[in-house]
Amino acid sequence: MFLEIYAIPLSDYSKETNASMRSVNKRLIEMTGVRIRSSTKFQDRAEVVLPTGDILLAVGSYDDLIQRLETAQTVIAHA
């Protein structure tokens, strides 16, 4: 399963969500070995921890991402 997110460099963080949703920040990540957690730095954002240890700050909260995953349970995407 793949998840499409907008990964934001911390230097690019903005409380205005739409300001961070730029095509350059768009990522399609394969979910094997990925963890999603609430951000310790920003209440309104989630972090996606990749198997490599890289951490992506996502546009959306933990609950937002979990809801997207639940909705997409039956969808299989190929890159």
Residue pairs with C-beta under 8 A, 6 or more apart in sequence:
1 30
1 31
1 69
1 72
1 75
1 76
1 77
2 28
2 29
2 30
2 31
2 77
2 78
2 79
3 28
3 29
3 31
3 34
3 48
3 65
3 68
3 69
3 72
4 26
4 27
4 28
5 26
5 27
5 29
5 48
5 56
5 58
5 59
5 60
5 65
6 20
6 21
6 22
6 25
6 26
6 27
6 58
6 59
7 25
7 26
7 27
7 48
7 56
7 57
7 58
8 20
8 25
8 45
8 56
8 57
8 58
8 59
9 25
9 57
10 41
10 57
12 20
12 25
13 20
13 42
13 45
13 57
14 20
15 44
17 59
17 60
20 59
21 59
25 59
27 56
28 77
28 79
29 48
29 50
29 56
30 79
31 69
32 51
33 50
33 51
34 48
34 49
34 50
34 51
35 48
35 49
36 46
36 47
36 48
36 49
36 58
36 62
36 65
36 66
36 69
37 46
37 47
37 49
37 62
38 46
38 47
38 61
38 62
39 45
39 46
39 47
39 57
39 62
40 47
41 57
42 57
43 61
44 61
45 57
45 58
45 59
45 60
45 61
46 57
46 58
46 60
46 61
46 62
46 64
46 65
47 55
47 56
47 57
47 58
48 55
48 56
48 58
48 65
49 55
50 56
58 65
60 68
